[in-house]
């Protein structure tokens, strides 16, 4: 908010508040009507006077509730005419001089603060510069109020009502200055959060910063208004608080799904289970995070479709974050035929181990991950129904998927090439039928009955 607008706003608030206190506020001090109302008599018409006093008191209450009617009585209760009699030119000069000095000192303090703020900005101390420069306007108002308080202390003959009125005006000015400075300091929090958000890849925190700034300022305005109403105008804010509580409950119930998604987005922001660009699997959807918003998270699936997931659900269900895997594990079963001799089986295992140690293939699959070594593993591990199985496992890092596929293709071609040279046949699903005429696997037939 520019400086001129802030001055205009403060001036309007102070003017409205003072007018309210003078002509509409019943919380300043209730005017007494002892001089206007006749004292009750104790003559023979005492009962009649007592009976007539009730409607007069009711009329007084009605008059208090109406600011325009109560204004003459309030002005009379202030006893402004007595001030001219009990104070001379010296007291009034001190009052005006104190106000003038307060205004001048306020401008000087603002100039000093502005100079310090510029020096801080030149040294790139942005936060300190904001803290100092945000104090300029509130300091002028507070010093002007201080000058007013010093000047009013020299005035003699002030009635209780006038003293209370002046005290409440000073409290109002100080309260405006304090909440004004607190309102300005929100920009410091906004600056710090913006710097932190700029260091992250997620756009959620960038959207969250303006929301935090607006929420804090609205909260300060509400607290400031309630403080002024309670401390200055003397109004009971209990009913206000109850009303705000009921209204807040109704709004929260009506907007429960939206609030759940909002808190879900805040949970994602602080917990960071995933970020933009990472691949996740959730509720059957496998894809890349494209956007994290206040209501939902958008995922681009591997088939190219865009899926919108509510944040309230995604933070309460299991999410598989593939993008944060330290490596890609490959489990490969190399199958050879059952008629492979034992020596060839051992040769096949050794061929696979030698291929995994070749220079062109070795580096990505011999990484140290989180301080642990994961070398490739090759074992003759199983007898399948139609083949002999050789298990091969290795871990590819860093987990770049297309590089992983390229590496796997080179490995597959090398295995095919070496097995072909060694004369080792790959197995495929087959069924073998043994006949009685096979000389290697003769079937023994026993005739039943000696005569046959």
SULKA-V761252 format. One record per residue. N is the residue number from 1. RES is the residue in one small letter. SS is DSSP state (@ for helix, = for strand, . for the rest). PHI is phi in whole degrees, 0 to 359 (none if undefined). Layout:
N/RES/SS/PHI + N/RES/SS/PHI
This chain:
1/x/./none + 2/x/./298 + 3/x/@/297 + 4/x/@/296 + 5/x/@/293 + 6/x/@/295 + 7/x/@/298 + 8/x/@/298 + 9/x/@/297 + 10/x/@/296 + 11/x/@/298 + 12/x/@/297 + 13/x/@/297 + 14/x/@/296 + 15/x/@/297 + 16/x/@/297 + 17/x/@/296 + 18/x/@/296 + 19/x/@/298 + 20/x/@/295 + 21/x/@/295 + 22/x/@/287 + 23/x/@/242 + 24/x/./227 + 25/x/./274 + 26/x/./270 + 27/x/./273 + 28/x/./291 + 29/x/./192 + 30/x/./292 + 31/x/./298 + 32/x/./269 + 33/x/./240 + 34/x/./294 + 35/x/./279 + 36/x/./270 + 37/x/./267 + 38/x/./289 + 39/x/./290 + 40/x/./294 + 41/x/./264 + 42/x/./245 + 43/x/./277 + 44/x/./290 + 45/x/./264 + 46/x/@/302 + 47/x/@/297 + 48/x/@/293 + 49/x/@/297 + 50/x/@/296 + 51/x/@/293 + 52/x/@/281 + 53/x/@/290 + 54/x/@/297 + 55/x/@/295 + 56/x/@/294 + 57/x/@/294 + 58/x/@/295 + 59/x/@/294 + 60/x/@/296 + 61/x/@/298 + 62/x/@/293 + 63/x/@/294 + 64/x/@/297 + 65/x/@/288 + 66/x/./257 + 67/x/@/297 + 68/x/@/293 + 69/x/@/284 + 70/x/@/277 + 71/x/@/300 + 72/x/@/300 + 73/x/@/293 + 74/x/@/294 + 75/x/@/298 + 76/x/@/295 + 77/x/@/289 + 78/x/@/290 + 79/x/./55 + 80/x/@/293 + 81/x/@/294 + 82/x/@/291 + 83/x/@/295 + 84/x/@/292 + 85/x/@/279 + 86/x/@/265 + 87/x/./237 + 88/x/./260 + 89/x/@/297 + 90/x/@/298 + 91/x/@/295 + 92/x/@/292 + 93/x/@/294 + 94/x/@/297 + 95/x/@/299 + 96/x/@/295 + 97/x/@/295 + 98/x/@/296 + 99/x/@/296 + 100/x/@/298 + 101/x/@/297 + 102/x/@/300 + 103/x/@/294 + 104/x/@/296 + 105/x/@/298 + 106/x/@/297 + 107/x/@/294 + 108/x/@/296 + 109/x/@/298 + 110/x/@/295 + 111/x/@/294 + 112/x/@/296 + 113/x/@/297 + 114/x/@/295 + 115/x/@/296 + 116/x/@/296 + 117/x/@/298 + 118/x/@/294 + 119/x/@/294 + 120/x/@/296 + 121/x/@/295 + 122/x/@/296 + 123/x/./269 + 124/x/./64 + 125/x/./266 + 126/x/@/295 + 127/x/@/296 + 128/x/@/299 + 129/x/@/297 + 130/x/@/295 + 131/x/@/299 + 132/x/@/282 + 133/x/@/290 + 134/x/./292 + 135/x/@/275 + 136/x/@/300 + 137/x/@/297 + 138/x/@/301 + 139/x/@/294 + 140/x/@/300 + 141/x/@/294 + 142/x/@/294 + 143/x/@/290 + 144/x/@/296 + 145/x/@/295 + 146/x/@/295 + 147/x/@/299 + 148/x/@/297 + 149/x/@/295 + 150/x/@/295 + 151/x/@/294 + 152/x/@/293 + 153/x/@/294 + 154/x/./272 + 155/x/./278 + 156/x/./254 + 157/x/./77 + 158/x/./282 + 159/x/./288 + 160/x/@/299 + 161/x/@/296 + 162/x/@/292 + 163/x/@/299 + 164/x/@/297 + 165/x/@/298 + 166/x/@/296 + 167/x/@/298 + 168/x/@/290 + 169/x/@/295 + 170/x/@/296 + 171/x/@/299 + 172/x/@/298 + 173/x/@/296 + 174/x/@/296 + 175/x/@/296 + 176/x/@/297 + 177/x/@/298 + 178/x/@/294 + 179/x/@/287 + 180/x/@/297 + 181/x/@/295 + 182/x/@/297 + 183/x/@/297 + 184/x/@/290 + 185/x/@/293 + 186/x/@/300 + 187/x/@/298 + 188/x/@/293 + 189/x/@/299 + 190/x/@/298 + 191/x/@/295 + 192/x/@/296 + 193/x/@/294 + 194/x/@/295 + 195/x/@/295 + 196/x/@/294 + 197/x/@/292 + 198/x/@/292 + 199/x/./275 + 200/x/./254 + 201/x/./275 + 202/x/./286 + 203/x/./267 + 204/x/@/295 + 205/x/@/293 + 206/x/@/295 + 207/x/@/281 + 208/x/@/283 + 209/x/@/299 + 210/x/@/299 + 211/x/@/295 + 212/x/@/296 + 213/x/@/298 + 214/x/@/295 + 215/x/@/296 + 216/x/@/297 + 217/x/@/291 + 218/x/@/296 + 219/x/@/299 + 220/x/@/295 + 221/x/@/297 + 222/x/@/297 + 223/x/@/296 + 224/x/@/297 + 225/x/@/296 + 226/x/@/293 + 227/x/@/295 + 228/x/@/296 + 229/x/@/298 + 230/x/@/280 + 231/x/@/276 + 232/x/@/264 + 233/x/./272 + 234/x/./67 + 235/x/./269 + 236/x/./279 + 237/x/./262 + 238/x/@/300 + 239/x/@/295 + 240/x/@/297 + 241/x/@/298 + 242/x/@/297 + 243/x/@/296 + 244/x/@/296 + 245/x/@/296 + 246/x/@/294 + 247/x/@/296 + 248/x/@/297 + 249/x/@/296 + 250/x/@/296 + 251/x/@/294 + 252/x/@/295 + 253/x/@/292 + 254/x/@/291 + 255/x/./255 + 256/x/@/302 + 257/x/@/299 + 258/x/@/294 + 259/x/@/294 + 260/x/@/298 + 261/x/@/293 + 262/x/@/296 + 263/x/@/293 + 264/x/@/296 + 265/x/@/294 + 266/x/@/295 + 267/x/@/298 + 268/x/@/298 + 269/x/@/296 + 270/x/@/275 + 271/x/@/277 + 272/x/./52 + 273/x/./290 + 274/x/./200 + 275/x/./217 + 276/x/./298 + 277/x/./97 + 278/x/./270 + 279/x/=/264 + 280/x/=/230 + 281/x/=/235 + 282/x/=/214 + 283/x/./52 + 284/x/./87 + 285/x/=/261 + 286/x/=/241 + 287/x/=/190 + 288/x/=/256 + 289/x/=/291 + 290/x/=/256 + 291/x/=/205 + 292/x/=/239 + 293/x/./251 + 294/x/./287 + 295/x/./257 + 296/x/=/210 + 297/x/=/241 + 298/x/=/257 + 299/x/=/238 + 300/x/=/266 + 301/x/=/289 + 302/x/./293 + 303/x/./273 + 304/x/./97 + 305/x/./278 + 306/x/=/257 + 307/x/=/247 + 308/x/=/257 + 309/x/=/247 + 310/x/=/298 + 311/x/@/294 + 312/x/@/298 + 313/x/@/273 + 314/x/@/290 + 315/x/./272 + 316/x/./255 + 317/x/./246 + 318/x/./294 + 319/x/./235 + 320/x/=/268 + 321/x/=/265 + 322/x/@/287 + 323/x/@/296 + 324/x/@/254 + 325/x/./290 + 326/x/./285 + 327/x/./202 + 328/x/=/249 + 329/x/=/270 + 330/x/=/243 + 331/x/=/249 + 332/x/=/235 + 333/x/=/254 + 334/x/=/262 + 335/x/=/254 + 336/x/=/234 + 337/x/./287 + 338/x/./291 + 339/x/./272 + 340/x/./285 + 341/x/./295 + 342/x/@/299 + 343/x/@/298 + 344/x/@/291 + 345/x/@/296 + 346/x/@/295 + 347/x/@/296 + 348/x/@/297 + 349/x/@/298 + 350/x/@/291 + 351/x/@/300 + 352/x/@/297 + 353/x/@/295 + 354/x/@/293 + 355/x/@/298 + 356/x/@/292 + 357/x/./261 + 358/x/./292 + 359/x/@/299 + 360/x/@/289 + 361/x/@/245 + 362/x/@/287 + 363/x/@/303 + 364/x/@/292 + 365/x/@/248 + 366/x/./231 + 367/x/./276 + 368/x/=/260 + 369/x/=/249 + 370/x/./55 + 371/x/./83 + 372/x/=/247 + 373/x/=/267 + 374/x/./233 + 375/x/./286 + 376/x/./295 + 377/x/=/235 + 378/x/=/224 + 379/x/=/212 + 380/x/=/278 + 381/x/=/246 + 382/x/=/200 + 383/x/=/254 + 384/x/./278 + 385/x/./295 + 386/x/./229 + 387/x/./196 + 388/x/=/263 + 389/x/=/253 + 390/x/=/245 + 391/x/=/271 + 392/x/=/231 + 393/x/=/231 + 394/x/=/211 + 395/x/=/243 + 396/x/=/261 + 397/x/./215 + 398/x/./292 + 399/x/./281 + 400/x/./273 + 401/x/@/295 + 402/x/@/291 + 403/x/@/295 + 404/x/@/297 + 405/x/@/293 + 406/x/@/297 + 407/x/@/296 + 408/x/@/297 + 409/x/@/295 + 410/x/@/299 + 411/x/@/295 + 412/x/@/298 + 413/x/@/295 + 414/x/@/293 + 415/x/@/297 + 416/x/@/299 + 417/x/@/294 + 418/x/@/289 + 419/x/@/294 + 420/x/@/293 + 421/x/@/295 + 422/x/@/279 + 423/x/./72 + 424/x/./262 + 425/x/./266 + 426/x/=/283 + 427/x/./270 + 428/x/./217 + 429/x/./303 + 430/x/./220 + 431/x/./233 + 432/x/./255 + 433/x/./248 + 434/x/./266 + 435/x/./253 + 436/x/./293 + 437/x/./277 + 438/x/./285 + 439/x/./295 + 440/x/./281 + 441/x/./223 + 442/x/./288 + 443/x/./262 + 444/x/./278 + 445/x/./248 + 446/x/./248 + 447/x/./281 + 448/x/./267 + 449/x/./93 + 450/x/./290 + 451/x/./279 + 452/x/./275
